[in-house]
Amino acid sequence: MDSKKILILFIAFIAIQPIIDVLTTASIFMVETSLTVGVLLRTAYMALALVFLLWMARTSKNSRIFTVYLIGLALLIGINIVSNLQIKDPYYLFQELKFFNKAIYFHIVLFGFLVVYRQLKDKNYNIASQTTKYLWISGLFIGIIFIIAQLTGTSLSNYSHTKVGFTGWFYAGNEVGAIMAIVLPIMALYAIEKTDSWKKSWSWIPFILLSIGMLALGTKVGYGGIIIVLLSVLFGSLIMLLMKKRSATIKINLLISTFLTVVLIAITPVTPVFGNMFAHIDSLGINFGDAVERPGDEVLVEGDEGFEEQQQEEEDSGITSAQVQNLVFSSRETYAQFMKEDFQNSPILQQLFGMGFAGNYEIPEPGKSPTMIEMDFHDWFYSFGWITFLYMMFPFIWFTGKFLIHFVVNIKTHFTYFYILYGVAFLLGIGIAYTAGHVLTAPAVSIYVAAILAMLTVNEDLLKSK
């Protein structure tokens, strides 16, 4: 097998992610162990990416830079571990190391993708079309698995109480929801590129299958992802027509996206997410009439900053700001506030290098374990502290910023379906990471974000051959 095929296999790993996730579900129920198929295969993949970076460091300046960065990150995490061993009591080393492994997965895989894509592009390989193909295959697998699970009545439930939702044969509902939202724009892109006449409108069927699965989840992420993608295609098509890019492809896909948007709006009242939102509103005691005081809401007294605004808000709508936050963040904002107070009261060493997994946790009650906020950037900050957080954010901001500047400068030529939908996929990933989590701290999801960012960077020659 030549070197080019090995490099292609590194990217093709994206396509089989849903298969790995289904095998992970099976291993959880059959073996009942934390060392699942997903953990083993993704850890092996990360290890291969590290070995590849070290091997390429002999001849590649990029690889040497990335390797030095990762050594620095390892040293900072080492400081975190040593300091928290002295400060935290109890200190669950296995839980801490497990979290660190998940958190740095994004960086290692991102650097691996960057070097692999650079090597493939230098060999005149079409990295954009192949990445689209592998992401499309991944999305198709997920859509088919959801449909089969629903038809056979074997789908796992996404909720345990009043809400309704299903996760197919996938164990982690939050993670598969994030993956579906990230992949859906690429499913739309693939359909658009194939649909240049009405006879080929069937190309949208895989997109519809995945969308049905996202609606079955019953989550805001699932529903919101569909509407964002459809509106992106709709308004993107209109803008391209205004820019006088009058092709049959644009006109056909404008009509298809408009039709699907109308259908989605029409069926919204019978979707699981619609009922779940009302169940959530009811649980918060929101009655859209008189203001309802609920335990846990922050109560401001006269003289406090923001008191008058809160009073006016409650008089006008009967809904407190705390209730609105709970609707959006599903109680994550409460954990974030607790973690913020914990962080502010922690020693300076923890503020600089982080409190580690789940902050300064106490001995949990039987059957319970320390938990994260589940908002990735918050979890990064409180777990790693000011210095390591900024260090971890640097490559993310650097490559994202370079691409955004490049896109804006070349917007006349780059305002196409390809850049619109890949941009939406990336932004959905980051938006979900901020609001619902389980993206940058979940290897099953972060690999998608890493692949998209790396491909766009190299495809636009923003990482030179060195």
Backbone torsions as a table, in degrees:
resi	resn	phi	psi	omega
1	MET	NA	126.0	-177.9
2	ASP	-78.5	169.9	-174.4
3	SER	-63.5	-32.9	-179.1
4	LYS	-63.5	-42.6	180.0
5	LYS	-66.2	-35.9	177.8
6	ILE	-64.9	-41.5	178.5
7	LEU	-64.4	-39.7	179.3
8	ILE	-64.7	-38.8	178.5
9	LEU	-62.0	-33.7	178.5
10	PHE	-60.3	-38.7	179.3
11	ILE	-80.2	-37.4	-177.6
12	ALA	-61.8	-17.5	178.1
13	PHE	-57.1	-26.5	178.6
14	ILE	-60.1	-40.4	-172.9
15	ALA	-63.8	-27.7	-175.4
16	ILE	-99.2	10.5	179.5
17	GLN	-56.9	-43.8	179.0
18	PRO	-61.9	-35.6	178.1
19	ILE	-63.9	-42.2	178.2
20	ILE	-61.8	-41.0	-178.6
21	ASP	-66.7	-38.2	177.2
22	VAL	-66.7	-41.8	176.9
23	LEU	-63.8	-33.5	176.7
24	THR	-63.6	-44.6	177.1
25	THR	-58.6	-45.5	-179.8
26	ALA	-61.1	-42.5	-178.0
27	SER	-68.1	-32.3	178.3
28	ILE	-65.0	-43.7	-177.6
29	PHE	-79.2	-30.2	-175.1
30	MET	-90.6	-36.8	-174.4
31	VAL	-107.3	-27.4	-179.4
32	GLU	56.1	57.9	178.8
33	THR	-135.8	152.8	177.9
34	SER	-77.7	-17.1	177.3
35	LEU	-87.5	75.4	-176.9
36	THR	-82.7	172.5	176.8
37	VAL	-57.9	-42.6	-179.5
38	GLY	-62.1	-44.6	179.6
39	VAL	-61.2	-46.3	-176.8
40	LEU	-65.7	-48.0	-176.8
41	LEU	-69.1	-41.0	-178.3
42	ARG	-73.2	-32.1	175.0
43	THR	-67.3	-40.7	177.9
44	ALA	-63.2	-40.0	179.2
45	TYR	-63.9	-42.8	178.0
46	MET	-62.7	-41.0	178.9
47	ALA	-63.4	-40.4	177.5
48	LEU	-64.2	-38.1	177.9
49	ALA	-63.1	-40.1	177.6
50	LEU	-64.5	-45.9	178.6
51	VAL	-60.6	-42.1	179.3
52	PHE	-62.0	-43.8	178.8
53	LEU	-61.7	-42.7	179.2
54	LEU	-64.9	-40.0	179.4
55	TRP	-65.7	-44.7	-179.0
56	MET	-71.4	-19.7	-179.7
57	ALA	-60.9	-19.3	178.8
58	ARG	-64.7	-34.7	-174.2
59	THR	-123.0	-12.3	-174.6
60	SER	-112.3	122.5	177.2
61	LYS	-65.8	-37.8	177.8
62	ASN	-57.9	-45.9	-179.8
63	SER	-63.1	-38.2	179.0
64	ARG	-64.4	-42.0	178.8
65	ILE	-63.1	-45.6	-179.0
66	PHE	-64.6	-39.0	179.7
67	THR	-64.8	-44.1	178.0
68	VAL	-61.9	-41.1	178.3
69	TYR	-59.5	-46.1	-177.7
70	LEU	-66.9	-33.9	175.2
71	ILE	-63.6	-41.9	177.2
72	GLY	-62.4	-40.7	178.6
73	LEU	-64.5	-39.9	178.2
74	ALA	-63.2	-39.1	178.8
75	LEU	-65.0	-42.5	179.4
76	LEU	-64.7	-39.8	177.4
77	ILE	-67.6	-35.6	176.0
78	GLY	-60.2	-41.8	176.8
79	ILE	-62.3	-41.2	178.3
80	ASN	-57.8	-47.6	-177.4
81	ILE	-65.3	-48.1	-177.8
82	VAL	-63.0	-43.8	-178.6
83	SER	-67.6	-41.8	-177.9
84	ASN	-73.6	-23.2	172.7
85	LEU	-61.7	-30.9	179.8
86	GLN	-86.6	-27.3	-172.3
87	ILE	-97.4	-44.7	-173.2
88	LYS	-85.2	134.2	177.3
89	ASP	-145.5	105.8	12.0
90	PRO	-81.6	167.6	175.8
91	TYR	-129.5	111.0	-178.5
92	TYR	-92.9	93.3	-173.2
93	LEU	-58.9	-42.9	-178.4
94	PHE	-62.1	-44.0	178.8
95	GLN	-63.1	-40.2	-180.0
96	GLU	-64.2	-48.4	-178.7
97	LEU	-64.9	-36.9	177.9
98	LYS	-61.7	-42.7	178.7
99	PHE	-66.2	-44.7	-179.9
100	PHE	-59.4	-40.5	178.7
101	ASN	-59.7	-42.5	179.4
102	LYS	-68.4	-39.2	-174.0
103	ALA	-71.3	-35.2	-177.4
104	ILE	-91.0	-4.5	-179.9
105	TYR	-56.5	-42.6	-178.3
106	PHE	-57.5	-46.3	-176.6
107	HIS	-65.1	-46.2	-178.0
108	ILE	-63.8	-45.4	-179.5
109	VAL	-68.5	-38.1	177.1
110	LEU	-58.2	-49.2	-179.8
111	PHE	-64.0	-39.0	177.4
112	GLY	-62.1	-45.5	177.8
113	PHE	-61.7	-42.1	-179.3
114	LEU	-58.4	-45.6	-178.9
115	VAL	-70.9	-41.2	179.3
116	VAL	-63.1	-48.0	179.4
117	TYR	-61.4	-39.7	179.6
118	ARG	-62.9	-41.3	178.4
119	GLN	-64.4	-42.9	-179.4
120	LEU	-67.9	-39.6	179.1
121	LYS	-65.9	-35.9	176.6
122	ASP	-65.1	-21.3	177.4
123	LYS	-95.9	15.9	178.1
124	ASN	62.5	34.8	177.8
125	TYR	-91.7	136.9	-178.6
126	ASN	-79.9	87.4	-174.6
127	ILE	-68.7	-30.2	-178.4
128	ALA	-67.5	-50.1	-177.3
129	SER	-66.8	-37.1	-179.2
130	GLN	-71.3	-36.8	176.6
131	THR	-64.3	-42.4	176.2
132	THR	-59.0	-42.8	-179.5
133	LYS	-62.2	-46.8	-177.2
134	TYR	-69.3	-38.1	176.4
135	LEU	-66.3	-37.5	177.9
136	TRP	-64.0	-43.5	178.4
137	ILE	-61.1	-43.2	178.3
138	SER	-59.6	-46.5	178.5
139	GLY	-63.9	-38.6	179.1
140	LEU	-64.3	-43.2	176.8
141	PHE	-56.8	-46.5	-178.1
142	ILE	-62.8	-45.8	-179.8
143	GLY	-60.1	-45.4	-179.6
144	ILE	-64.9	-43.4	-179.8
145	ILE	-61.2	-41.7	178.6
146	PHE	-62.5	-45.8	-178.2
147	ILE	-63.2	-45.5	-179.7
148	ILE	-62.7	-43.1	-179.2
149	ALA	-62.0	-39.8	179.6
150	GLN	-69.8	-44.2	-178.0
151	LEU	-65.8	-32.4	-178.4
152	THR	-91.8	-3.3	-179.6
153	GLY	68.1	24.4	-178.0
154	THR	-108.2	9.8	-178.2
155	SER	-69.9	141.7	176.4
156	LEU	-77.6	148.9	178.5
157	SER	-82.1	141.7	180.0
158	ASN	-87.4	-18.6	-178.5
159	TYR	-132.1	157.0	-178.1
160	SER	-110.6	-7.1	-175.6
161	HIS	-125.2	-117.7	-169.9
162	THR	-77.4	-22.7	-175.7
163	LYS	-85.5	159.3	-178.1
164	VAL	-117.7	137.0	178.7
165	GLY	174.6	155.6	-176.9
166	PHE	-134.6	150.7	-178.7
167	THR	-117.7	16.7	-178.9
168	GLY	64.5	-133.7	176.2
169	TRP	-102.5	24.7	-179.9
170	PHE	-104.2	132.6	-172.8
171	TYR	-75.9	-42.1	-175.0
172	ALA	-96.5	102.0	-177.1
173	GLY	-62.9	-42.3	-179.9
174	ASN	-62.6	-41.4	-177.6
175	GLU	-69.8	-46.6	-179.1
176	VAL	-66.5	-32.3	176.3
177	GLY	-63.6	-41.8	178.2
178	ALA	-65.8	-42.6	179.1
179	ILE	-60.4	-46.0	-179.0
180	MET	-61.5	-40.8	179.8
181	ALA	-66.0	-37.1	-179.3
182	ILE	-72.2	-38.0	-176.2
183	VAL	-80.6	-28.2	-175.4
184	LEU	-54.6	-43.5	177.9
185	PRO	-60.2	-32.3	179.1
186	ILE	-73.2	-33.1	173.7
187	MET	-62.5	-40.2	177.9
188	ALA	-65.8	-42.6	179.2
189	LEU	-60.4	-45.9	179.6
190	TYR	-60.5	-42.5	179.1
191	ALA	-64.2	-43.5	-179.5
192	ILE	-61.4	-45.0	-178.2
193	GLU	-65.3	-26.4	-179.9
194	LYS	-89.6	-20.1	-173.5
195	THR	-97.0	89.8	175.6
196	ASP	-110.5	5.0	175.0
197	SER	-156.7	163.0	-178.3
198	TRP	-62.7	-28.8	-179.6
199	LYS	-64.2	-22.8	-177.3
200	LYS	-103.2	15.6	180.0
201	SER	-67.1	-14.6	175.3
202	TRP	-60.6	-18.2	-180.0
203	SER	-61.4	-16.4	179.0
204	TRP	-82.9	-7.5	-177.2
205	ILE	-58.6	-47.0	177.5
206	PRO	-58.4	-36.9	176.1
207	PHE	-61.2	-43.7	-179.3
208	ILE	-65.9	-40.0	178.3
209	LEU	-59.6	-46.3	179.9
210	LEU	-66.2	-37.4	178.5
211	SER	-63.3	-39.6	177.6
212	ILE	-61.2	-42.2	177.2
213	GLY	-62.3	-39.0	179.6
214	MET	-67.1	-36.7	176.8
215	LEU	-68.5	-36.0	-179.8
216	ALA	-64.9	-25.9	178.8
217	LEU	-59.1	-36.4	-179.5
218	GLY	78.4	17.6	-177.8
219	THR	-105.9	159.4	175.8
220	LYS	-66.1	-35.1	178.8
221	VAL	-61.4	-44.1	-179.2
222	GLY	-63.6	-51.4	-179.1
223	TYR	-66.1	-45.7	-178.5
224	GLY	-61.9	-37.1	179.2
225	GLY	-61.9	-42.1	-179.5
226	ILE	-64.0	-49.1	-176.1
227	ILE	-65.4	-36.5	178.9
228	ILE	-65.7	-43.1	-179.4
229	VAL	-66.2	-46.3	-179.0
230	LEU	-63.0	-43.0	179.1
231	LEU	-67.7	-32.1	177.1
232	SER	-64.2	-42.6	177.6
233	VAL	-67.7	-42.7	-177.8
234	LEU	-61.9	-55.9	-177.7
235	PHE	-72.0	-31.9	175.7
236	GLY	-62.5	-41.0	178.7
237	SER	-64.6	-43.0	178.6
238	LEU	-61.1	-43.7	-179.8
239	ILE	-64.8	-40.9	178.8
240	MET	-64.5	-35.2	176.1
241	LEU	-66.6	-39.3	177.1
242	LEU	-66.0	-28.9	177.1
243	MET	-82.1	7.8	176.6
244	LYS	66.8	30.2	172.0
245	LYS	-92.9	73.0	-170.6
246	ARG	-92.3	83.1	176.4
247	SER	-111.6	160.2	179.4
248	ALA	-62.9	-35.5	-179.7
249	THR	-59.4	-45.1	-178.5
250	ILE	-64.3	-46.2	-177.5
251	LYS	-64.3	-44.1	-179.4
252	ILE	-64.2	-46.5	-177.3
253	ASN	-72.1	-24.3	172.9
254	LEU	-65.3	-45.0	179.9
255	LEU	-66.6	-41.0	-180.0
256	ILE	-64.6	-46.1	-179.4
257	SER	-65.2	-35.8	177.2
258	THR	-65.1	-44.9	179.5
259	PHE	-61.4	-45.8	-179.3
260	LEU	-66.2	-34.1	177.4
261	THR	-65.6	-44.1	178.8
262	VAL	-62.0	-43.8	179.0
263	VAL	-61.3	-43.5	-179.7
264	LEU	-61.4	-45.0	179.2
265	ILE	-63.2	-39.2	-178.0
266	ALA	-66.2	-37.2	-176.8
267	ILE	-91.3	-2.5	-177.7
268	THR	-51.4	-44.6	-178.6
269	PRO	-60.3	-19.4	-179.3
270	VAL	-105.8	7.3	178.8
271	THR	-84.3	151.2	178.4
272	PRO	-56.2	-37.9	-176.3
273	VAL	-64.2	-30.9	179.7
274	PHE	-65.1	-48.3	178.1
275	GLY	-66.1	-36.7	-179.7
276	ASN	-66.0	-35.9	178.3
277	MET	-64.3	-41.5	179.2
278	PHE	-69.6	-33.8	175.8
279	ALA	-64.5	-39.9	178.6
280	HIS	-66.5	-44.1	178.6
281	ILE	-61.0	-42.2	179.9
282	ASP	-64.6	-39.1	-179.3
283	SER	-66.8	-24.5	178.8
284	LEU	-85.6	-8.0	179.7
285	GLY	77.8	19.9	179.8
286	ILE	-77.4	125.6	-179.0
287	ASN	-121.4	5.8	179.2
288	PHE	54.5	22.1	175.8
289	GLY	-127.7	-110.2	179.2
290	ASP	-69.9	150.9	178.5
291	ALA	-64.1	139.6	-179.0
292	VAL	-115.8	121.8	177.2
293	GLU	-88.2	128.4	-177.1
294	ARG	-121.4	146.2	177.2
295	PRO	-58.9	137.2	178.2
296	GLY	96.4	-18.8	177.1
297	ASP	-68.5	144.0	177.7
298	GLU	-73.4	123.9	-178.7
299	VAL	-102.6	116.8	178.0
300	LEU	-96.9	140.5	177.9
301	VAL	-106.2	163.8	-178.0
302	GLU	-58.4	131.2	-177.3
303	GLY	106.0	-22.6	177.0
304	ASP	-73.9	149.0	176.8
305	GLU	-65.0	129.9	179.2
306	GLY	89.0	1.2	-177.2
307	PHE	-62.9	-47.8	-176.6
308	GLU	-65.1	-39.3	179.8
309	GLU	-64.4	-41.6	179.8
310	GLN	-65.8	-40.5	179.6
311	GLN	-61.5	-43.6	-178.7
312	GLN	-66.5	-39.8	-179.9
313	GLU	-62.5	-44.0	-178.0
314	GLU	-70.5	-33.3	177.5
315	GLU	-67.8	-37.6	-176.3
316	ASP	-74.4	-40.8	-170.8
317	SER	-120.8	-18.6	-175.9
318	GLY	75.1	9.7	-178.7
319	ILE	-118.1	126.0	179.9
320	THR	-81.2	158.3	177.7
321	SER	-63.3	-33.3	178.4
322	ALA	-64.1	-37.2	179.1
323	GLN	-68.8	-39.3	177.7
324	VAL	-62.5	-44.1	178.3
325	GLN	-61.6	-38.5	-179.8
326	ASN	-66.5	-36.7	176.7
327	LEU	-62.0	-39.5	-176.7
328	VAL	-78.9	-47.1	-170.9
329	PHE	-102.1	-4.1	176.4
330	SER	53.0	54.3	176.3
331	SER	75.4	-4.2	178.6
332	ARG	-63.7	-31.3	-179.8
333	GLU	-63.6	-29.5	177.9
334	THR	-69.1	-46.2	177.0
335	TYR	-62.7	-37.6	179.7
336	ALA	-62.6	-39.6	179.1
337	GLN	-66.6	-42.2	177.1
338	PHE	-61.2	-43.6	-178.4
339	MET	-67.7	-35.6	178.1
340	LYS	-62.0	-45.3	179.6
341	GLU	-65.7	-40.1	177.7
342	ASP	-60.4	-43.8	-178.5
343	PHE	-65.4	-43.8	-178.9
344	GLN	-65.2	-28.2	179.9
345	ASN	-93.9	1.9	-176.8
346	SER	-84.6	161.5	177.3
347	PRO	-60.4	156.2	-177.1
348	ILE	-59.0	-31.9	179.9
349	LEU	-63.4	-39.9	177.3
350	GLN	-70.8	-34.7	178.6
351	GLN	-67.2	-30.6	180.0
352	LEU	-83.7	-40.6	-173.2
353	PHE	-117.6	2.6	171.7
354	GLY	100.1	156.5	179.4
355	MET	-94.7	0.8	-179.6
356	GLY	75.1	-162.1	-176.6
357	PHE	-63.0	124.8	171.3
358	ALA	60.5	20.6	175.7
359	GLY	71.0	-158.4	-179.1
360	ASN	-86.2	72.5	-175.3
361	TYR	-70.3	156.9	175.1
362	GLU	-103.1	175.9	177.7
363	ILE	-64.6	118.2	-175.4
364	PRO	-72.8	162.1	175.8
365	GLU	-69.0	156.7	179.0
366	PRO	-54.5	132.6	179.2
367	GLY	86.3	-4.2	179.8
368	LYS	-117.4	161.2	178.2
369	SER	-141.1	159.7	177.8
370	PRO	-57.2	143.9	-177.0
371	THR	-124.3	156.2	176.3
372	MET	-92.5	171.0	177.1
373	ILE	-69.0	-34.0	-174.6
374	GLU	70.5	36.3	166.6
375	MET	-131.2	107.5	-162.1
376	ASP	-56.3	-45.1	-178.0
377	PHE	-68.0	-34.8	174.4
378	HIS	-64.9	-44.9	-179.8
379	ASP	-63.3	-41.2	175.7
380	TRP	-58.0	-48.4	-173.9
381	PHE	-64.1	-52.3	-175.9
382	TYR	-72.0	-30.0	-179.1
383	SER	-78.4	-31.4	-174.5
384	PHE	-111.9	-12.4	177.6
385	GLY	78.4	174.5	-174.3
386	TRP	-57.6	-51.7	-172.8
387	ILE	-66.0	-52.1	-177.3
388	THR	-69.4	-33.5	178.1
389	PHE	-62.2	-48.3	178.7
390	LEU	-63.1	-37.5	178.1
391	TYR	-63.4	-41.5	179.8
392	MET	-71.7	-33.1	-179.0
393	MET	-75.2	-23.8	-172.8
394	PHE	-56.1	-55.5	-179.4
395	PRO	-62.6	-35.0	179.0
396	PHE	-61.8	-50.1	-179.8
397	ILE	-68.0	-38.8	-176.6
398	TRP	-60.9	-53.6	-176.9
399	PHE	-73.2	-36.3	176.8
400	THR	-65.2	-44.7	-179.8
401	GLY	-62.7	-42.5	179.5
402	LYS	-60.6	-42.5	-179.2
403	PHE	-68.7	-42.4	-179.3
404	LEU	-60.7	-44.1	178.1
405	ILE	-62.2	-44.6	179.1
406	HIS	-61.0	-41.7	-179.3
407	PHE	-65.2	-46.1	-178.7
408	VAL	-63.3	-43.1	-179.3
409	VAL	-62.9	-35.5	-176.7
410	ASN	-110.0	31.5	-171.1
411	ILE	-62.4	-30.8	-179.1
412	LYS	-63.5	-39.0	-179.5
413	THR	-91.5	-20.0	-174.8
414	HIS	-100.2	-0.2	177.8
415	PHE	-83.8	78.6	-179.6
416	THR	-130.4	169.2	178.6
417	TYR	-57.4	-38.4	-177.6
418	PHE	-57.8	-53.0	-176.4
419	TYR	-73.3	-35.5	178.5
420	ILE	-61.0	-49.8	-172.5
421	LEU	-78.7	-33.7	173.4
422	TYR	-67.7	-36.2	175.7
423	GLY	-63.9	-42.6	177.9
424	VAL	-63.2	-42.0	179.0
425	ALA	-58.9	-45.9	-179.4
426	PHE	-66.6	-44.8	-178.8
427	LEU	-66.4	-35.8	175.2
428	LEU	-62.2	-42.1	178.4
429	GLY	-60.1	-44.7	-179.1
430	ILE	-70.9	-39.3	179.3
431	GLY	-63.5	-42.2	177.9
432	ILE	-67.1	-38.7	177.8
433	ALA	-57.9	-38.8	-178.0
434	TYR	-75.8	-39.8	-172.5
435	THR	-94.4	-43.6	-173.5
436	ALA	-115.3	-11.2	177.9
437	GLY	71.0	-165.2	178.9
438	HIS	62.4	35.0	175.2
439	VAL	-121.5	-70.7	-178.0
440	LEU	-76.9	-10.6	176.5
441	THR	-111.2	13.8	179.3
442	ALA	-129.7	105.6	-178.6
443	PRO	-52.1	-34.4	-179.8
444	ALA	-62.6	-23.8	-178.6
445	VAL	-105.0	-42.0	-174.6
446	SER	-62.5	-25.0	178.4
447	ILE	-62.3	-33.7	178.8
448	TYR	-68.7	-45.9	179.8
449	VAL	-62.8	-42.6	179.9
450	ALA	-62.2	-43.4	-179.2
451	ALA	-63.7	-42.9	-179.1
452	ILE	-65.7	-47.4	-179.3
453	LEU	-63.9	-42.3	-179.6
454	ALA	-65.7	-44.1	-179.1
455	MET	-62.5	-46.4	179.7
456	LEU	-62.1	-39.7	179.9
457	THR	-62.4	-49.1	-177.2
458	VAL	-74.9	-37.9	-179.3
459	ASN	-59.2	-32.2	179.2
460	GLU	-94.9	12.0	-179.6
461	ASP	57.0	37.0	177.3
462	LEU	-88.1	-5.0	170.9
463	LEU	-125.2	108.6	-175.2
464	LYS	-75.0	158.0	175.7
465	SER	-73.3	114.4	179.7
466	LYS	-140.5	NA	NA
